Amino acid sequence: MAKRTRVTQQEKEQMWQLYNQLGSYAKVAKKLHRSSDTVSRYVREHEAAVNAVRVVVDAQNT
């Protein structure tokens, strides 16, 4: 089995951008040579962070 490498912050951002363009975890995974589970984990993590910020901003504006 190949040694696993850590996902860099740059890769995480690239995953999010590619997911928005391609619309598929599998397509992103193939392009970045990562598993689709890895891609989905970081895309969902990014979406959760964005939503958390949105909730805070909305709470401050009310």
C-alpha positions in Angstrom: 0.0 0.0 0.0 1.3 3.5 -0.9 2.2 5.9 1.9 -0.6 8.4 2.5 0.3 12.1 2.4 -1.3 14.8 4.3 -3.8 17.1 2.5 -2.4 20.6 2.3 -4.5 23.7 2.8 -4.0 24.5 -0.9 -5.4 21.1 -1.8 -8.4 21.6 0.4 -9.1 24.9 -1.4 -8.6 23.2 -4.7 -11.0 20.4 -3.8 -13.7 23.0 -3.0 -13.1 24.9 -6.2 -13.1 21.8 -8.4 -16.2 20.4 -6.6 -18.0 23.6 -7.5 -16.9 23.3 -11.1 -17.3 19.5 -11.6 -20.1 18.8 -9.2 -18.8 15.3 -8.3 -16.5 14.0 -5.5 -15.4 11.2 -7.8 -14.3 13.6 -10.6 -12.4 15.8 -8.1 -10.8 12.7 -6.5 -9.6 11.4 -9.9 -8.2 14.7 -10.9 -6.3 15.2 -7.6 -5.3 11.5 -7.1 -7.2 11.3 -3.8 -10.0 9.1 -2.7 -13.6 10.4 -3.1 -14.0 9.9 0.7 -11.2 12.3 1.3 -12.6 14.9 -1.1 -16.1 14.6 0.4 -14.7 15.0 3.9 -12.9 18.3 3.1 -15.7 19.7 0.9 -18.2 19.1 3.7 -15.8 20.5 6.2 -15.5 23.7 4.1 -19.3 24.0 3.7 -19.8 23.6 7.5 -17.3 26.4 8.1 -18.9 28.7 5.6 -22.3 28.0 7.1 -21.0 28.7 10.6 -19.7 32.1 9.5 -23.0 32.9 7.9 -24.9 32.1 11.1 -22.6 34.4 13.1 -22.8 37.2 10.6 -26.6 36.8 10.5 -26.8 36.9 14.3 -24.7 40.0 14.4 -27.0 41.8 11.9 -30.2 41.2 13.8 
